[in-house]
Amino acid sequence: MSLLTVGTVAFDAIETPFGKTDKIIGGSATYGSLAASYFTDQVKLVAVVGDDFPKADIRLLESHGIDTEGLQIKAGEKSFFWSGKYHIDMNSRDTLVTELNVLESFDPVIPDSYQGVEYLMLGNLSPQVQKAVIERLDQKPKLIMMDTMNFWMDIAMKELKETIALVDVLSINDAEARQLSGEYSLVKAAKKIMEMGPKTLIIKKGENGALLFNGDSVFFAPALPLEEVFDPTGAGDTFAGGFIGYLAKTDDTSFNNMKKAVIYGSALASFAVEKFGTERIIKISDDEMEDRIHRFIDLVQLEGKF
């Protein structure tokens, strides 16, 4: 099944306790599209970059079967740039530089060849842009998944809630769930958020795994214990891309299949943090993926009677 990913294609500069990078390819749509490409060869991308963005990086996306017809390249303008420094616990970071550049006036254009997509992933962008994408599709996809962050809750809560009401799956972290709902208990928070529109809610808890809510059903997926975490920057977007990519591959949006999708998304995210930027997720073998999935299954599989 075809999948449209909308978000940022950008430059990042990252510093962690394990090292630092100069400008490297990043962005929510970059990570999400690459992750989804392991499940479907019908990933379509809508984003914007400046003419400073390397053609080699666009070819990298295309080499993973990602359709870049919807990637706008603005002549004479610069790409979105973010720089951050992670603390020793790798769960907190300081933003050093944010340059919106082309993103400041981003008006998403949906190519005619993208119409009729079955699945839609809305990466972290302004809720107005996310809503515009939904409205510009000729027909509603089978499933719309959306990511957002506390920044939009701070400055555009009304617009954010309007967009949330249009989606099927919302993916946010635990702090964002509490801010959006006004509830400290994540169970209460989930109920309030699902009343806003989404039938399904994913609450990411970083190194503590992820919670999947659907009606009264709840599923918990642990995070895989890793010896080293080099860079968590794109982990959430990689998770989201893996999640919806698996749903698009199986064309099954049942809660039971979403449980499997959470595991696949978590597995891909565990690869992403092992190297800086996209370095690790651009070359995952089938054997590595299978082994990683089995390691996740071993974490939760119980034998014997209680």
C-alpha positions in Angstrom: 0.0 0.0 0.0 1.2 3.5 -0.8 2.3 5.8 2.0 2.7 9.6 2.0 5.1 11.1 4.5 5.1 14.8 5.2 7.6 16.6 7.4 11.0 18.2 7.4 14.0 17.3 5.3 16.8 19.2 7.0 20.3 19.7 8.3 21.2 18.8 11.9 24.4 19.4 13.9 24.5 17.2 16.9 26.7 16.9 20.0 26.4 14.1 22.5 28.8 12.7 25.2 30.1 10.3 22.5 31.1 13.0 19.9 29.7 15.6 17.6 28.9 16.2 14.0 29.0 19.0 11.5 25.8 19.4 9.3 24.3 16.1 8.5 21.0 15.1 6.9 18.1 15.0 9.3 14.4 15.9 9.6 11.2 14.1 10.6 10.3 13.1 7.0 13.8 11.9 6.3 13.9 9.5 9.3 10.2 8.5 8.8 10.5 7.8 5.1 13.7 5.8 5.4 12.2 3.7 8.2 9.0 3.0 6.2 11.0 2.1 3.1 12.0 -1.2 4.8 8.3 -2.3 4.5 6.9 -0.7 1.4 8.4 0.5 -1.9 5.6 3.0 -2.3 6.8 5.8 0.0 6.0 9.3 -1.3 7.6 12.4 0.2 6.4 16.0 0.6 8.8 18.4 2.2 10.9 21.5 1.3 14.6 22.2 1.2 16.8 25.1 -0.1 19.2 24.8 -3.0 22.0 24.2 -0.4 20.7 20.7 0.1 23.1 18.2 -1.4 21.8 16.3 -4.5 23.6 13.2 -3.1 21.3 13.2 -0.1 18.3 13.4 -2.3 19.7 10.4 -4.3 20.2 8.6 -1.0 16.4 8.9 -0.3 15.6 7.8 -3.9 17.9 4.8 -3.6 15.6 3.5 -0.8 12.7 3.7 -3.2 11.4 7.0 -1.9 9.5 9.1 -4.4 10.8 12.7 -4.1 8.5 14.4 -6.7 6.9 16.2 -3.7 10.2 17.6 -2.4 10.3 21.3 -3.2 13.7 22.8 -3.8 13.7 26.6 -3.2 16.2 28.4 -5.3 18.3 31.0 -3.4 17.1 29.8 0.0 18.5 27.8 2.8 17.3 24.5 4.3 15.9 24.1 7.8 18.8 23.7 10.3 18.7 22.5 13.9 21.6 22.1 16.3 21.5 20.5 19.7 23.6 19.2 22.6 22.5 16.2 24.6 23.2 15.8 28.3 24.9 12.8 29.8 21.6 10.9 30.4 20.7 11.3 26.7 17.1 12.0 27.6 17.5 15.8 27.8 19.1 18.2 25.4 19.7 21.9 24.8 18.7 23.4 21.5 21.7 25.6 20.3 20.4 26.8 17.0 17.1 26.8 15.1 17.0 28.3 11.6 13.6 27.8 10.0 14.7 29.2 6.6 12.5 27.5 3.9 10.2 26.0 6.5 9.0 29.4 7.6 6.9 29.8 4.4 6.4 26.1 3.6 3.2 25.5 1.6 2.8 21.8 0.9 2.1 20.8 -2.7 0.6 17.4 -3.3 1.6 16.1 -6.7 -1.2 14.6 -8.8 0.6 11.2 -8.7 0.3 11.2 -4.9 -3.5 11.4 -4.9 -5.2 8.2 -3.7 -2.5 7.3 -1.2 -3.8 4.8 1.4 -1.7 5.8 4.4 -0.5 9.3 5.5 2.2 10.1 8.1 2.2 13.7 9.2 5.6 14.4 10.8 6.2 17.2 13.2 5.2 20.5 11.5 2.9 23.3 12.3 -0.7 22.0 12.7 -1.8 24.4 10.0 0.5 22.8 7.5 -0.6 19.3 8.7 -4.3 20.2 8.2 -3.6 21.7 4.8 -2.1 18.4 3.6 -5.2 16.5 4.7 -7.5 19.0 3.0 -5.5 18.8 -0.2 -6.0 15.1 -0.7 -8.8 14.1 -3.0 -9.8 11.2 -0.7 -9.2 10.4 2.9 -6.5 7.8 3.4 -7.3 4.5 5.3 -5.2 5.8 8.2 -3.7 9.1 9.1 -1.0 9.2 11.7 0.3 12.5 13.2 3.2 13.5 15.3 3.5 16.8 17.2 5.4 18.5 20.0 5.0 20.8 23.0 6.1 23.8 21.0 2.8 23.7 19.0 0.9 23.2 22.3 2.5 26.4 23.6 1.7 28.6 20.6 -1.1 27.0 18.6 -3.2 24.8 20.8 -6.5 25.7 19.1 -5.1 24.9 15.6 -3.5 21.8 17.0 -6.7 20.4 18.4 -8.5 21.1 15.1 -5.9 19.0 13.3 -5.8 16.2 15.9 -9.6 15.8 15.4 -8.9 14.8 11.8 -6.4 12.0 12.4 -6.7 8.3 13.4 -3.4 7.8 15.3 -1.5 10.4 17.4 2.1 9.8 18.5 3.5 12.0 21.3 5.8 11.6 24.3 4.7 11.3 27.9 5.4 15.0 28.7 3.5 16.1 25.7 0.6 13.8 26.6 0.4 15.4 30.0 0.5 18.9 28.6 -2.1 18.3 25.9 -4.5 16.6 28.3 -3.8 18.4 31.6 -3.6 15.0 33.3 -0.6 13.5 35.1 -1.8 9.9 34.9 -1.0 8.7 31.4 -4.1 6.5 31.4 -6.4 9.5 32.1 -4.4 11.5 29.6 -4.9 8.9 27.0 -8.7 8.9 27.5 -8.9 12.7 27.2 -6.7 12.8 24.1 -8.7 10.1 22.3 -11.9 12.0 23.1 -10.3 14.8 20.9 -10.6 12.6 17.8 -7.9 9.9 17.4 -9.0 6.4 17.9 -5.5 5.3 18.8 -2.8 7.0 20.8 0.9 6.2 21.1 2.8 7.6 24.1 6.5 7.3 23.7 8.6 7.0 26.9 12.1 7.1 25.4 14.3 4.4 27.0 11.3 3.1 28.9 9.4 2.0 25.8 6.0 3.0 24.4 2.4 2.7 25.3 -0.3 2.0 22.7 -3.9 2.9 23.6 -7.1 2.1 21.6 -10.4 2.4 23.4 -10.1 0.5 26.7 -7.2 -1.6 25.3 -3.6 -0.9 26.3 -0.3 -2.5 25.0 3.2 -1.8 26.3 6.3 -2.3 24.3 9.6 -2.1 26.1 12.7 -0.4 24.7 15.6 -2.7 23.9 18.4 -2.3 26.4 21.4 -1.2 24.3 25.1 -1.1 25.4 25.6 2.3 23.7 23.3 5.1 22.5 25.1 7.5 20.3 22.3 9.8 19.1 18.6 9.7 19.9 17.7 12.6 17.6 15.7 10.7 15.0 14.5 7.8 17.2 10.8 9.1 17.5 10.5 9.8 13.8 12.1 6.4 12.9 9.7 4.7 15.2 6.7 6.4 13.6 7.9 5.5 10.1 8.4 1.9 11.1 5.0 1.8 12.7 3.0 3.1 9.8 5.3 1.4 7.2 4.4 -1.9 8.7 0.7 -1.1 8.7 1.0 -0.1 5.0 2.8 -3.3 4.2 0.2 -5.5 5.9 -2.8 -3.3 5.1 -4.2 -4.2 8.5 -5.1 -1.5 11.0 -6.5 -3.8 13.7 -5.3 -3.2 17.3 -3.6 -6.6 17.2 -1.6 -5.7 14.1 -0.8 -2.3 15.6 0.9 -4.1 18.5 3.2 -5.8 16.0 3.8 -2.4 14.3 4.9 -0.9 17.6 7.5 -3.7 17.9 8.8 -3.1 14.4 8.9 0.7 15.0 10.7 0.2 18.2 13.2 -2.2 16.5 14.0 0.4 13.9 14.3 3.2 16.5 16.8 1.0 18.3 19.0 0.9 15.2 18.7 4.6 14.7 20.3 5.5 18.0 23.4 3.4 17.4 25.0 5.9 15.1 24.8 9.6 14.4 22.0 10.8 12.1 20.7 8.4 9.5 24.0 6.5 9.3 22.7 3.3 10.8 19.2 3.1 9.4 20.3 3.4 5.8 21.9 0.0 5.9 19.9 -2.6 7.9 20.1 -6.1 6.5 17.2 -8.5 6.6 19.1 -10.8 9.0 19.7 -7.8 11.4 16.1 -6.8 11.4 14.9 -10.4 12.1 17.4 -10.7 14.9 16.4 -7.4 16.4 12.7 -8.4 16.3 13.4 -11.7 18.1 15.3 -9.8 20.8 12.2 -7.7 21.4 10.0 -10.7 21.5 12.3 -12.3 24.0 11.9 -9.3 26.3 8.1 -9.9 26.7 7.7 -13.6 26.1 6.8 -15.6 29.2 6.6 -19.3 29.6 5.1 -21.5 32.3 2.1 -21.1 34.6 1.5 -18.4 37.2 
